[in-house]
Structure formats: structure tokens, C-alpha cells
Amino acid sequence: MNINDFSFLGKRNDCPICSGAVEDSFISVEGFLCVGGFFYSFCPSCDYYFINPQPNLSSIDHFYNTHGVAPITESVLENSFRDYLQKGRAYEMTDYLSKMLPYFAVGSRFLDFGCGCGFLLSHNKNRYDCWGVEISRLAQDFDKKNGLRVVGRLDDLSSSNFDLITAIDVIEHMPDPCIFLKALKDRLSIGGLLLLRLPVIDGLLFLRQQPECWKWVYAPYHLSMFSIKAIERISKKVGLSCRVRGDSTIHVTKEILLKRASMITHGAFLSLFKLILAITYPFVKNLLRRVFVSECIFVELSVMDTKKRSHVE
């Protein structure tokens, strides 16, 4: 698909988070998982970028369920799920959740919004009462064949609430992040936990002077580009207490570091940097993990109480 295959809503002049004035920022560039030609606005108050005007819901549904940049096929789903079974984990999330899930009693209700191939549901279906929401009809059918309970919309679920809700790499796909978090909050049981994972622009890979070059632009998959500040503001707006934790992974390759270096140096100095980097790359990568905010964060959300918790660990 290209930009001409989409229909759009009207352009916004205000920020979806704070309602403040926004400014035009950049246009998406054709690339990996990215369709060129989408306009982005920026809210300087929230440090938040979003596609503006946004494609309408029918265009988004068509994009996810037909073509897309990287079409989802049954073989893609099968290969992804097989990879999960061989590794015994669902990428970074299983390790992270394994430290938290024991605190939930056997039989607790667990919802994974945007469950994809059903990694997390499969990993926990024997311990918890698991449900999933997934927009892709092909993925829904795949999950159901694997014995998982998955629906296409949040409204298709029963009225019961959930003790744990996960939305892994999802909020950046949603047309209105405030409405999305409010809807998930309304599904939380008393004392329940809502867990997000998402990329943020606070990390090493984001260039303020070239936001269109960020790895996770992915238009129109990612309708928003968040900072930690933006996530904290959204959480407060919908009445959720927010605890931000950095993801230990940092996706920095030699090629990315060389690209950054080429922007500030040339010739002999760049050649020397290449030589040094070839020798010291493992050390440099470990150092960057310790010094910089990771490109992705985990966000633990609960119904706001009198104690405000909001920091990066």
C-alpha cells in the first residue's frame, strides 16, 4: 500500500494529550515497515509526535488485514510461534513477566491486548484465566486453532474485569492513546495491574534534528511517537499511577553508531573511529546500556492512589 490508498480524518490543531497547540514536524520516509508521505505533528509541551491527519479506522483495518508493509500470513504466524516454542519464551516479555506473575494467584484473569500469535497467552494459559484481543483476523483464527480465547475488540469481551492486562508494543498503534488507556483502566479489577511496553524517543537512537530517521517511525503502524514525559502525562490524565522501568535491551548496531559518527566527522577521523569501534564494540554497547535510556520501556500502571510513583529505574 502507499499513501494514496488511505482515507483521512480532519487535521487536528491541538494535542490529544494536553489539548495544547501543536506544530508541523516531518513527513514519513519510505523504508522498513514504513509507508512514506504521512505528516507528523509535534506537541512541545508533551514531547509527543503523532500522525496528523490520521488515517480513518476503515483504512487502518484494511491495512492490517490485507496488505500492510510486511503482510501477515499463516506461515509467518506459524514460524513465529515455532520460534517461541523452541526458545521457551515470548521475546523479552516472558522473562519480565515471570518476575511479576507469581504475585497473581492461580486462576487470576489475564488479558493480553494486541496478543498477535498468542505468545504470552500460551505461556500462561495453564495458570491463569487468559483472554486476548487482536485486530488481525488471520491472527485471531491462528490463536483459536491453538486453543486460545481471542476476540477482535475489547467490547467483544464479557463484562468481567481483569487482574492483569498487558499491551505490549500496542499503544503506539492506537488512534487516541488517552481513550485507549481509559478503556483498559475500566477493565482493571480492584488492585489490578496494567503493563505496557513501548518504544520512546528518549533513547540513544532518536535524533532531535531528524525525527523522520528514527527506527520506530513505522508509519502508519505507529500512529504516535512517545516520550516518557508524554506517557506520564497520559497516565495522570486518565487517573493511573505510573511506574516506568527501562528495558535492558538496546538495539544499537555498529552500522547505527557509524551513521551517527559520519554526521559529525569525516575522512581520517571517521576511519579511525571505525577501527576503534571494531575492537571495542562489545564494551561500547554495554556502556551505552548503562548510560542512556533504553529505546523501549516497560510501564506499570495501576489505579491512582494517594502515593504518586513515577520514575525511571
N, C-alpha and C positions, 0 to 999 in steps of 0.2 A: 504493500500500500504506500501511497505518497500523500502529501498534504492535501491534494485535490480530492481525495476520497473521503474527507471528513466534512461534517457539518458542524457549525459552531454556535455557541451561545453568545449573548452580548458581552462586550468587553466591560470589565469592572474597573472602576476608578478608585476603589477602596480595598484595603487588605482584609482577607477573610478572617484573620485572627483578631486584629485590633481596630479595624474599620478606619485606620488612618490612610493618608494619601500614599499612593504607590507611584513608581516611576518606571518607564520602559527600560529594559535592561539588555536583552540579547535575543538572537534567533537561533534555534537549534540547528546543528550541522549534521548532515547525513553521515552515519557511521555505524559502529557496532551497536545493535539493538536501539538505534536512534533514527527517527524519521526527521529529515530536515524541513525547516520552514515554520516551526512553531514559535510564536512570540512569547517571551517571558517578561513578567513584571517583577519588580523588587520592592519590598517594604523595608526601608532603612531602620524603622523603629523595631521591627521584629527580627531583622536579618533573615529574611524569608523570600524565596523566589517561587513563582508559580506560573504555569501556562495561562496566558490571558490574551485573547479569549479562549475558553476551554472547549474542546470537542463535546458535543452533546452525548447523552447516555447511549443513544442508539448507535452512534459512531464508535463509541468505546466498546460496546458489546460486540459489534461486528468485527472490530479489530482483534479482540481476544478470541473470538470463536470461529474466525475464518482464516485470515491471512496472518496479520502481525508481521513483525520483522523476522522473528525466528518461530515459525509455525510449530505449535504443539501437536505432535502426532502420537498415536498409541505406542509406536516403537520408542519414541523419546521418553514417554512416561515409563514404559517397561524397563528401559535401560537405566533410568534414574532410580527407579525403585530397586532394581537388582544391585546397583551400586551401593544403595543404602543397606541392603541385606548383607552384602559381603563385608562392609565396614562395621556393621553393627551399630550405626549411629546416623543421625539426621544432621549432617554437617555440623556447624558449631553449636546448634541449639540443643542437641541431646545432652552434650556434656554440661552445658549451662543449666538446663532444666533438671538434670539428675541431682544437682546440689539443692534444688528447691522442692521438687516434687515429694520427697519423703515427708515433708511437713504437712502434706494433704492426706487425709485419711483415705483408706481404700474405699472405693465407691464414690469419691468426690466427682462432681460434674465438671468436665473439662471440654472447653470449646476452642478449636483452632480455626480462626477466621483467615481465609485465604490458604487453605490446607494443601493445595496443589496435589501432589501424588500421595498424600496421606502419611508422610514420614512420621510426624510426631504422634498422630493418632494410632498408627500401627505399633509404635514403640510403647504406648501406654494403655492400649485397649484392654489388656488383661487386668489392669489395676484400677482404672477409672472408668466412669461413665462418659465415653468420648463421643463428641459430635464435631462435625466440620461444616464450614461454609466455603464454597468455591464457585467462582463465576464461570469458569471454563466447563462447558457441558461435557466435553470429552474427558476431562479430569474427573468430573463427578462420576461418570459411568465407570471409569477405571477404579476409583475408590470403592464404589459399591460392589464391584466384582471381587474386591479384596475383603469384603465383609465389613466395610466401614459405613457409618451413618453420616451422609453428607447431603446438604441441601444447597440450593443456588443463591438464596437470600437469607439475611438474618430474620426477616419477617416470616420465613417458612418454618422456623423452629417453634417448638411449643413455648408456652409462656414461662416455663421454669427458668430460673436463673442458674448461673454457673459459679463454681468456687474459683476456677482458674480459667482465664481467657488469654490466648496468645494470638498475636497478629504480627507475624514475622515477615519483615520486608513488605509490608502492606500499606501503611498509612500514606506513603509517598505516592501510591496509586489512586488514592481516593479524591473525588472532586472537591469535597469540603472536609478538611481534617477535623474541624470543630464538631460538625454534625456527626462524623464518624465516631469520634471518641465518646460523644454524648450517648450515642446509640449503644456502644459497648458497655459504657458505665451503667446504663439502665438494665443490663443483663447480668451484672455482678451480684452475687449473693452478699449478705452482710459479712464483712471481713474478707471478702474475696480479693483476688489479685488479677490485675490486667497487665500483661507483659508484652512490650513492643520491642522490635529490633528494626533499625533503620539506618541508612547512611546519612551522615551530617557533613555540612560544609566547613566545620571547624577543623577537620583533619588536614594532614600534610598535603594531600593530593589536590586540594582546591586552590585555584589561583584567583584571587580577587579581581585582577585585571583581565582575566579571560575565563569567566564562569562557564561559557559555552564549551570549554575544553575539559570540564570535569568528567571523570569516568562515568559517573552515575546520573548524567542528564537523562538518557534513555527516553526521549520523547516519542510518543505520548504515554508510554508505560508509566513513567514517573511524572505525575502532574504537579508535584511540589518538590522543592529542594529546601530542607530544613536546616536550621542551626539548632544548637542546644537551647539557646535563648528562646527560639520560636516554639520548641516542644514544651518548654517550661511554661510559656505564656498560654498555650492552648490548654494544658493540663489545669492550670489555675482557673481559666475561663469556664471550664466545664465542671469544676469542683472536684478535681482529683489531685491527691498528693503525689508528688513526682520524685522519684529517686533514679538518677542517671548513673549507669555503670559503663565504663569503656569496654569495648570488645578487644580482646588481646590480639586479635589478628590485625595486621596492617599490610595491605596489598600493594607493596612497593617493590617494583622490579628494577633491575639495572637500567632498562630502557627508559623508565619514567624518570629516574634520577639523572640520566644523561640528557634527557629532554629539558629538564629544569636547568641543568648546568649550561646547556647550549644557549639559554636565554640571557645569560649574564657573562659568558666568557667564550672565547673562540681561539682557533689556532693552537699554538703550543700549549697553552694553559688547559684547553679542553682535552688535548691528547694526554697530558699529564694526569688530569682528573680521571680519564678512562682507565689508565694504568693503575692508579691508586685504588679505584673502585673495584677493579677486577681482583685485587689482592685482599681487600678489606670488606667486601660486600656483606658477608655474614655478620661481622661485628657492627657495621654501619646500620644494617637492618634492625638488629637488636637494640641499638642505641636509639634509633628513631621511634621504636615501640615505647621506649621509656620516656622520651622527651615530648613527643607530640600526642595530641588527642587522636585516638583511632578514628578511622573513617566511618566506622559503624558503631552504634551504641545500643545497649540494652536499656530500656526504660521500664521501671517497676511503678505501676500506678495503682492507687487504692483510693477509696472514697475519702475525701479530705477530712482530717480531724484537726484538733487544736494545735498539734505539733506539726510545723511545716518542715518537710525534709526535701531538699532539692540541691544536689551537688553531684559532682563527678568524682568517682573513685577510680 
